[in-house]
Amino acid sequence: MNETTLFLSRIIGPVMVVLAVGIMANHSFYKKLYMELEKSPLPVLLAGILTLVSGIVMLMKHNFWTSAAEIVVSLFGLLLLIKGLFWLLLPSVPMKFGKKFTESKAFPYVALIPLAIGAYLAWFGYWA
């Protein structure tokens, strides 16, 4: 069992679970929070930098693609890197997508996806 996978699973898993439950329980708050991003470009810039750096660091330290948990963690890092690039290079694309997404009636239910992934990573990190 890869120690880096365990370490990252123990962090990413619970955070994803809490965030997903928060979105499902308080989706109007998260919708308002996202809409506030349109008013100021500074948080978008900072989020892009933080996301890009996080993705690069994760892939530098965890680029393993053998077990299911390793694939999920490495894919998470790759997606962070891609998201960071979008936020910094084409910020209008994620802003448009986010606006449509948060206005959708499915918004709170889509949080079931990170809930399931987070639960799996937490289970793997702490109990597998």
MDTraj code that builds the backbone (N, CA, C; nanometers):
import mdtraj as md
import numpy as np

residues = "MET ASN GLU THR THR LEU PHE LEU SER ARG ILE ILE GLY PRO VAL MET VAL VAL LEU ALA VAL GLY ILE MET ALA ASN HIS SER PHE TYR LYS LYS LEU TYR MET GLU LEU GLU LYS SER PRO LEU PRO VAL LEU LEU ALA GLY ILE LEU THR LEU VAL SER GLY ILE VAL MET LEU MET LYS HIS ASN PHE TRP THR SER ALA ALA GLU ILE VAL VAL SER LEU PHE GLY LEU LEU LEU LEU ILE LYS GLY LEU PHE TRP LEU LEU LEU PRO SER VAL PRO MET LYS PHE GLY LYS LYS PHE THR GLU SER LYS ALA PHE PRO TYR VAL ALA LEU ILE PRO LEU ALA ILE GLY ALA TYR LEU ALA TRP PHE GLY TYR TRP ALA".split()
xyz = np.array([
    [0.0843, -0.1179, 0.0000],
    [0.0000, 0.0000, 0.0000],
    [0.0892, 0.1248, 0.0000],
    [0.0660, 0.2122, -0.0916],
    [0.1470, 0.3327, -0.1071],
    [0.1143, 0.4323, 0.0041],
    [0.2170, 0.4752, 0.0771],
    [0.1982, 0.5688, 0.1891],
    [0.1459, 0.7051, 0.1428],
    [0.1904, 0.7504, 0.0269],
    [0.1439, 0.8789, -0.0252],
    [-0.0046, 0.8726, -0.0589],
    [-0.0479, 0.7605, -0.1141],
    [-0.1902, 0.7429, -0.1449],
    [-0.2719, 0.7454, -0.0169],
    [-0.2247, 0.6769, 0.0857],
    [-0.2947, 0.6780, 0.2145],
    [-0.3025, 0.8186, 0.2718],
    [-0.1908, 0.8884, 0.2708],
    [-0.1848, 1.0240, 0.3249],
    [-0.2834, 1.1159, 0.2534],
    [-0.2779, 1.1172, 0.1196],
    [-0.3659, 1.2054, 0.0440],
    [-0.5124, 1.1632, 0.0544],
    [-0.5381, 1.0335, 0.0604],
    [-0.6755, 0.9856, 0.0772],
    [-0.7342, 1.0324, 0.2100],
    [-0.6514, 1.0349, 0.3127],
    [-0.6966, 1.0789, 0.4455],
    [-0.7276, 1.2281, 0.4499],
    [-0.6719, 1.3039, 0.3584],
    [-0.7009, 1.4474, 0.3517],
    [-0.8156, 1.4743, 0.2543],
    [-0.8005, 1.4264, 0.1318],
    [-0.8972, 1.4560, 0.0266],
    [-1.0340, 1.3966, 0.0578],
    [-1.0373, 1.2727, 0.1058],
    [-1.1646, 1.2046, 0.1310],
    [-1.2571, 1.2802, 0.2246],
    [-1.2154, 1.3084, 0.3478],
    [-1.3043, 1.3809, 0.4396],
    [-1.3421, 1.5210, 0.3910],
    [-1.2490, 1.5905, 0.3256],
    [-1.2805, 1.7249, 0.2749],
    [-1.3898, 1.7159, 0.1686],
    [-1.3796, 1.6187, 0.0787],
    [-1.4820, 1.6023, -0.0245],
    [-1.6169, 1.5662, 0.0357],
    [-1.6159, 1.4813, 0.1374],
    [-1.7417, 1.4426, 0.2031],
    [-1.8072, 1.5646, 0.2672],
    [-1.7306, 1.6405, 0.3429],
    [-1.7856, 1.7582, 0.4118],
    [-1.8354, 1.8610, 0.3106],
    [-1.7587, 1.8860, 0.2063],
    [-1.8002, 1.9826, 0.1049],
    [-1.9273, 1.9366, 0.0341],
    [-1.9346, 1.8100, -0.0018],
    [-2.0536, 1.7575, -0.0701],
    [-2.1769, 1.7663, 0.0186],
    [-2.1631, 1.7288, 0.1447],
    [-2.2769, 1.7391, 0.2377],
    [-2.3170, 1.8850, 0.2556],
    [-2.2179, 1.9731, 0.2631],
    [-2.2466, 2.1158, 0.2750],
    [-2.3234, 2.1683, 0.1554],
    [-2.2839, 2.1280, 0.0362],
    [-2.3540, 2.1716, -0.0852],
    [-2.4968, 2.1188, -0.0864],
    [-2.5152, 1.9931, -0.0480],
    [-2.6506, 1.9365, -0.0476],
    [-2.7381, 2.0019, 0.0581],
    [-2.6815, 2.0328, 0.1725],
    [-2.7603, 2.0900, 0.2826],
    [-2.7817, 2.2397, 0.2675],
    [-2.6879, 2.3096, 0.2062],
    [-2.6934, 2.4563, 0.1970],
    [-2.6660, 2.5030, 0.0552],
    [-2.7313, 2.4433, -0.0422],
    [-2.6988, 2.4748, -0.1813],
    [-2.7219, 2.6218, -0.2159],
    [-2.8159, 2.6889, -0.1518],
    [-2.8373, 2.8307, -0.1826],
    [-2.7167, 2.9149, -0.1379],
    [-2.6550, 2.8789, -0.0259],
    [-2.5352, 2.9489, 0.0198],
    [-2.4216, 2.9331, -0.0813],
    [-2.4001, 2.8106, -0.1278],
    [-2.2917, 2.7857, -0.2219],
    [-2.3192, 2.8506, -0.3567],
    [-2.4454, 2.8597, -0.3952],
    [-2.4809, 2.9307, -0.5186],
    [-2.4452, 3.0787, -0.5050],
    [-2.4807, 3.1410, -0.3913],
    [-2.4466, 3.2815, -0.3684],
    [-2.2955, 3.3010, -0.3663],
    [-2.2263, 3.2105, -0.3017],
    [-2.0809, 3.2182, -0.2941],
    [-2.0197, 3.2168, -0.4336],
    [-2.0671, 3.1285, -0.5183],
    [-2.0143, 3.1199, -0.6540],
    [-2.0483, 3.2449, -0.7340],
    [-2.1679, 3.2963, -0.7170],
    [-2.2088, 3.4166, -0.7905],
    [-2.1250, 3.5389, -0.7503],
    [-2.0746, 3.5390, -0.6292],
    [-1.9890, 3.6490, -0.5840],
    [-1.8564, 3.6519, -0.6602],
    [-1.8149, 3.5372, -0.7118],
    [-1.6902, 3.5317, -0.7880],
    [-1.6971, 3.6174, -0.9130],
    [-1.8170, 3.6324, -0.9691],
    [-1.8313, 3.7123, -1.0910],
    [-1.8029, 3.8600, -1.0666],
    [-1.8174, 3.9032, -0.9424],
    [-1.8034, 4.0447, -0.9103],
    [-1.6588, 4.0895, -0.8934],
    [-1.5697, 3.9967, -0.8657],
    [-1.4314, 4.0339, -0.8412],
    [-1.3372, 3.9304, -0.9035],
    [-1.2441, 3.9748, -0.9871],
    [-1.1525, 3.8801, -1.0499],
    [-1.0412, 3.8290, -0.9572],
    [-1.0155, 3.8983, -0.8482],
    [-0.9062, 3.8568, -0.7600],
    [-0.9264, 3.7166, -0.7017],
    [-1.0452, 3.6826, -0.6483],
    [-1.0617, 3.5453, -0.5984],
    [-1.0461, 3.4398, -0.7080],
    [-1.0855, 3.4737, -0.8303],
    [-1.0694, 3.3800, -0.9415],
    [-0.9210, 3.3569, -0.9689],
    [-0.8440, 3.4644, -0.9692],
    [-0.6992, 3.4538, -0.9895],
    [-0.6352, 3.3707, -0.8784],
    [-0.6685, 3.4005, -0.7541],
    [-0.6112, 3.3269, -0.6410],
    [-0.6528, 3.1802, -0.6422],
    [-0.7787, 3.1540, -0.6739],
    [-0.8248, 3.0147, -0.6832],
    [-0.7518, 2.9415, -0.7946],
    [-0.7304, 3.0093, -0.9071],
    [-0.6584, 2.9473, -1.0175],
    [-0.5151, 2.9135, -0.9810],
    [-0.4480, 3.0062, -0.9146],
    [-0.3089, 2.9817, -0.8729],
    [-0.3033, 2.8661, -0.7733],
    [-0.3881, 2.8717, -0.6720],
    [-0.3888, 2.7662, -0.5698],
    [-0.4231, 2.6297, -0.6295],
    [-0.5195, 2.6263, -0.7185],
    [-0.5601, 2.5006, -0.7806],
    [-0.4501, 2.4452, -0.8706],
    [-0.3893, 2.5315, -0.9492],
    [-0.2817, 2.4872, -1.0377],
    [-0.1621, 2.4353, -0.9579],
    [-0.1209, 2.5090, -0.8566],
    [-0.0082, 2.4658, -0.7735],
    [-0.0411, 2.3330, -0.7037],
    [-0.1626, 2.3206, -0.6517],
    [-0.2032, 2.1959, -0.5850],
    [-0.1973, 2.0782, -0.6809],
    [-0.2461, 2.0983, -0.8020],
    [-0.2429, 1.9909, -0.9012],
    [-0.1012, 1.9512, -0.9386],
    [-0.0149, 2.0499, -0.9572],
    [0.1248, 2.0201, -0.9921],
    [0.1932, 1.9440, -0.8789],
    [0.1755, 1.9908, -0.7560],
    [0.2374, 1.9246, -0.6405],
    [0.1859, 1.7817, -0.6262],
    [0.0548, 1.7648, -0.6408],
    [-0.0008, 1.6293, -0.6277],
    [0.0573, 1.5359, -0.7324],
    [0.0671, 1.5819, -0.8569],
    [0.1204, 1.4940, -0.9615],
    [0.2700, 1.4707, -0.9461],
    [0.3423, 1.5673, -0.8897],
    [0.4846, 1.5467, -0.8645],
    [0.5064, 1.4420, -0.7555],
    [0.4220, 1.4439, -0.6543],
    [0.4372, 1.3528, -0.5410],
    [0.3550, 1.2244, -0.5554],
    [0.2523, 1.2290, -0.6389],
    [0.1642, 1.1122, -0.6515],
    [0.1236, 1.0957, -0.7966],
    [0.2046, 1.0236, -0.8697],
    [0.1740, 0.9937, -1.0091],
    [0.1736, 0.8420, -1.0255],
    [0.0819, 0.7786, -0.9538],
    [0.0699, 0.6330, -0.9520],
    [-0.0635, 0.5948, -1.0147],
    [-0.0626, 0.4898, -1.0992],
    [-0.1821, 0.4547, -1.1741],
    [-0.2067, 0.3031, -1.1727],
    [-0.1834, 0.2380, -1.0584],
    [-0.2004, 0.0927, -1.0566],
    [-0.3280, 0.0499, -0.9842],
    [-0.3432, 0.0850, -0.8577],
    [-0.4634, 0.0451, -0.7836],
    [-0.5738, 0.1483, -0.8031],
    [-0.6954, 0.1108, -0.7676],
    [-0.8103, 0.2012, -0.7828],
    [-0.7903, 0.3303, -0.7038],
    [-0.7450, 0.3193, -0.5797],
    [-0.7250, 0.4381, -0.4970],
    [-0.6150, 0.5270, -0.5541],
    [-0.5088, 0.4669, -0.6041],
    [-0.4008, 0.5453, -0.6646],
    [-0.4508, 0.6198, -0.7883],
    [-0.5324, 0.5533, -0.8667],
    [-0.5873, 0.6173, -0.9869],
    [-0.6765, 0.7346, -0.9489],
    [-0.7618, 0.7165, -0.8480],
    [-0.8526, 0.8236, -0.8056],
    [-0.7719, 0.9440, -0.7559],
    [-0.6709, 0.9201, -0.6738],
    [-0.5905, 1.0303, -0.6194],
    [-0.5109, 1.0988, -0.7304],
    [-0.4490, 1.0228, -0.8190],
    [-0.3720, 1.0822, -0.9289],
    [-0.4640, 1.1580, -1.0246],
    [-0.5806, 1.1032, -1.0514],
    [-0.6769, 1.1704, -1.1380],
    [-0.7250, 1.3007, -1.0747],
    [-0.7422, 1.3003, -0.9433],
    [-0.7801, 1.4216, -0.8713],
    [-0.6736, 1.5304, -0.8915],
    [-0.5469, 1.4933, -0.8795],
    [-0.4379, 1.5883, -0.9020],
    [-0.4366, 1.6398, -1.0443],
    [-0.4584, 1.5509, -1.1411],
    [-0.4620, 1.5913, -1.2810],
    [-0.5783, 1.6875, -1.3072],
    [-0.6941, 1.6585, -1.2491],
    [-0.8100, 1.7469, -1.2660],
    [-0.7873, 1.8828, -1.2001],
    [-0.7198, 1.8845, -1.0862],
    [-0.6845, 2.0126, -1.0246],
    [-0.5951, 2.0947, -1.1167],
    [-0.4968, 2.0289, -1.1757],
    [-0.4067, 2.0982, -1.2671],
    [-0.4843, 2.1571, -1.3849],
    [-0.5714, 2.0782, -1.4455],
    [-0.6503, 2.1243, -1.5601],
    [-0.7431, 2.2387, -1.5193],
    [-0.8078, 2.2244, -1.4052],
    [-0.8984, 2.3295, -1.3575],
    [-0.8204, 2.4587, -1.3327],
    [-0.7036, 2.4486, -1.2731],
    [-0.6210, 2.5666, -1.2486],
    [-0.5818, 2.6353, -1.3774],
    [-0.5474, 2.5557, -1.4788],
    [-0.5143, 2.6141, -1.6089],
    [-0.6335, 2.6894, -1.6680],
    [-0.7516, 2.6290, -1.6591],
    [-0.8713, 2.6969, -1.7095],
    [-0.8970, 2.8277, -1.6350],
    [-0.8878, 2.8235, -1.5010],
    [-0.9130, 2.9448, -1.4226],
    [-0.8162, 3.0559, -1.4601],
    [-0.6921, 3.0209, -1.4931],
    [-0.5911, 3.1228, -1.5224],
    [-0.5866, 3.1632, -1.6700],
    [-0.6078, 3.0682, -1.7604],
    [-0.5954, 3.0982, -1.9028],
    [-0.7276, 3.1363, -1.9694],
    [-0.8358, 3.0723, -1.9277],
    [-0.9678, 3.0968, -1.9867],
    [-1.0724, 3.1109, -1.8760],
    [-1.0621, 3.2122, -1.7916],
    [-1.1517, 3.2210, -1.6753],
    [-1.3001, 3.2306, -1.7101],
    [-1.3316, 3.2785, -1.8298],
    [-1.4735, 3.2894, -1.8660],
    [-1.5379, 3.1519, -1.8845],
    [-1.4600, 3.0523, -1.9239],
    [-1.5154, 2.9178, -1.9461],
    [-1.5659, 2.8562, -1.8150],
    [-1.4821, 2.8459, -1.7108],
    [-1.5365, 2.7890, -1.5864],
    [-1.6426, 2.8785, -1.5217],
    [-1.6358, 3.0089, -1.5448],
    [-1.7383, 3.0972, -1.4880],
    [-1.8741, 3.0711, -1.5530],
    [-1.8770, 3.0548, -1.6851],
    [-2.0022, 3.0252, -1.7556],
    [-2.0556, 2.8885, -1.7150],
    [-1.9649, 2.7911, -1.7105],
    [-2.0055, 2.6565, -1.6699],
    [-2.0592, 2.6578, -1.5277],
    [-1.9898, 2.7255, -1.4378],
    [-2.0318, 2.7324, -1.2984],
    [-2.1651, 2.8004, -1.2808],
    [-2.1893, 2.9043, -1.3589],
    [-2.3168, 2.9754, -1.3495],
    [-2.4317, 2.8846, -1.3923],
    [-2.4146, 2.8152, -1.5056],
    [-2.5182, 2.7225, -1.5518],
    [-2.5374, 2.6088, -1.4519],
    [-2.4264, 2.5619, -1.3990],
    [-2.4312, 2.4497, -1.3049],
    [-2.5036, 2.4873, -1.1764],
    [-2.4713, 2.6027, -1.1188],
    [-2.5333, 2.6419, -0.9921],
    [-2.6797, 2.6798, -1.0093],
    [-2.7189, 2.7212, -1.1287],
    [-2.8592, 2.7551, -1.1537],
    [-2.9434, 2.6320, -1.1859],
    [-2.8796, 2.5207, -1.2094],
    [-2.9500, 2.3973, -1.2412],
    [-3.0193, 2.3407, -1.1177],
    [-3.1342, 2.2793, -1.1391],
    [-3.2053, 2.2145, -1.0288],
    [-3.1286, 2.0920, -0.9783],
    [-3.0391, 2.0398, -1.0608],
    [-2.9604, 1.9217, -1.0228],
    [-2.8407, 1.9577, -0.9359],
    [-2.8147, 2.0884, -0.9177],
    [-2.6949, 2.1327, -0.8449],
    [-2.6720, 2.0594, -0.7134],
    [-2.7692, 2.0543, -0.6211],
    [-2.7392, 1.9862, -0.4947],
    [-2.7215, 1.8350, -0.5097],
    [-2.7826, 1.7768, -0.6126],
    [-2.7753, 1.6309, -0.6295],
    [-2.6457, 1.5852, -0.6947],
    [-2.5849, 1.6727, -0.7733],
    [-2.4576, 1.6381, -0.8358],
    [-2.3499, 1.6220, -0.7287],
    [-2.3729, 1.6799, -0.6123],
    [-2.2776, 1.6659, -0.5014],
    [-2.2675, 1.5214, -0.4536],
    [-2.3581, 1.4359, -0.4989],
    [-2.3478, 1.2938, -0.4642],
    [-2.2219, 1.2305, -0.5235],
    [-2.1735, 1.2862, -0.6351],
    [-2.0526, 1.2314, -0.6982],
    [-1.9301, 1.2542, -0.6088],
    [-1.9003, 1.3787, -0.5676],
    [-1.7860, 1.3943, -0.4757],
    [-1.8104, 1.3288, -0.3402],
    [-1.9359, 1.3157, -0.3004],
    [-1.9650, 1.2454, -0.1748],
    [-1.9207, 1.0999, -0.1851],
    [-1.9544, 1.0346, -0.2961],
    [-1.9155, 0.8948, -0.3145],
    [-1.7640, 0.8794, -0.3265],
    [-1.7009, 0.9669, -0.4034],
    [-1.5548, 0.9604, -0.4201],
    [-1.4859, 0.9893, -0.2873],
    [-1.5326, 1.0907, -0.2171],
    [-1.4747, 1.1249, -0.0873],
    [-1.4923, 1.0133, 0.0141],
    [-1.6103, 0.9515, 0.0150],
    [-1.6345, 0.8411, 0.1074],
    [-1.5414, 0.7240, 0.0766],
    [-1.5219, 0.6965, -0.0518],
    [-1.4303, 0.5891, -0.0900],
    [-1.2880, 0.6198, -0.0445],
    [-1.2421, 0.7423, -0.0708],
    [-1.1050, 0.7779, -0.0308],
    [-1.0887, 0.7774, 0.1211],
    [-1.1885, 0.8275, 0.1930],
    [-1.1802, 0.8247, 0.3395],
    [-1.1776, 0.6802, 0.3891],
    [-1.2621, 0.5965, 0.3327],
    [-1.2631, 0.4551, 0.3711],
    [-1.1266, 0.3926, 0.3433],
    [-1.0736, 0.4187, 0.2242],
    [-0.9439, 0.3630, 0.1893],
    [-0.8349, 0.4144, 0.2813],
    [-0.8360, 0.5450, 0.3079],
    [-0.7301, 0.6052, 0.3872],
    [-0.7302, 0.5635, 0.5328],
    [-0.8473, 0.5401, 0.5882],
    [-0.8561, 0.5123, 0.7310],
    [-0.8870, 0.3674, 0.7665],
    [-0.9564, 0.2951, 0.6787],
    [-1.0037, 0.1625, 0.7197],
    [-0.9650, 0.0491, 0.6286],
    [-0.9102, 0.0743, 0.5116],
    [-0.8786, -0.0354, 0.4193],
    [-0.7489, -0.1045, 0.4578],
])
top = md.Topology()
chain = top.add_chain()
for i, resn in enumerate(residues, 1):
    res = top.add_residue(resn, chain, resSeq=i)
    for name in ("N", "CA", "C"):
        top.add_atom(name, md.element.get_by_symbol(name[0]), res)
traj = md.Trajectory(xyz[None], top)
